[in-house]
Amino acid sequence: NSITIPIIPTACAPNKRIPSTVPSGAAKPRPFDLIKLMLHSIATSALYIGAALSFLAGLLHIACIFVGASAFRFLGAGEKLALMSERGHWYPPFIALVIGTVLILWSAYALAGAGVLPKLPYTQVALAAIAAVFLMRAIGFPLLKPAFPENSQRFWLLTSSICFVIGIAYLIGVVGT
């Protein structure tokens, strides 16, 4: 009725030894603990996915600064923004840098929530807020669309779908950790 553990001398106390047996009841995890562990594992995986997608989206935004108007067009940001970029206006690279930086920062929060990076200030609150922003952006695009009439329908459907997936990943991550 016990589990045998090899006797291992410890470096800090060479005269002390770990007991050779542990009662079998102490070694068995409860079913609830296994479920908790599985949910935590799912939540951590969701945060990895959210971090990767946020980071990729951030890099795409920053790439627009270097590629220029063709990148803005390819990503569906609208002809007005692409023309501004062609003319060398400050606004397209500025907004791309701001959005890209925020997305990369959000990916750092996801990695902090997953335990890969040290905890950042207000990690859990930030993850909940990030999930809310992504989900509101995904669901609220019909309300945003009139403010950006130059953005294509493809842009709205694609980016809203991506925001929905990322938002769900952050939501699963914040609820499960």
Phi, psi and omega in degrees: 000023178219160180258134181269132177240134179300146179281122184237122176290143179265150182288325185277337179223082187297338181274350181260147179232149176287137179305144185279346179225149176234133178305138185299329179297329182285336184272343184274121175285151177282153180305322179298323179296322178295318179296316178300318179296318179296316179297320177296321178295318177296316180298317179296317177298320178297320178293324175300315180296313178300319179296314181297315181291321177296317180297315179298315178298320177297316178296322178298318178296316180291327178298329178302329180298318185272327181278321176096209189303322181296326177290319177298319178295312182301320181279358175079025184285350178110149182293323181302314179293321179296318178294320176300320179296317179299326181278357179080020179294148183288333190295312182302312178292328179296310182292325177295320179293316181297310181296316179299318180295316179298316180296320178291321175298318178298324178294326176295321177296321178297318179292327175293319177296328179278352179090006180281319177253159175298154179304137175261164180304131177055043185306308184295317179296317180297317179298320178295317179295319179297315177302316180297317180297312180299316182290321176295320177297320181293314185277329185270011184299328177299330178282330180280332187306315180298332179286341180229067186295339181283346179285139184285160176299321177301316178303311184295316182291316181293310183291327178291323177295317179297316179298323179296313180299314180295318179299318177295320179299314179295320181296314177299318180297315183287327179287324186270354181252000000 
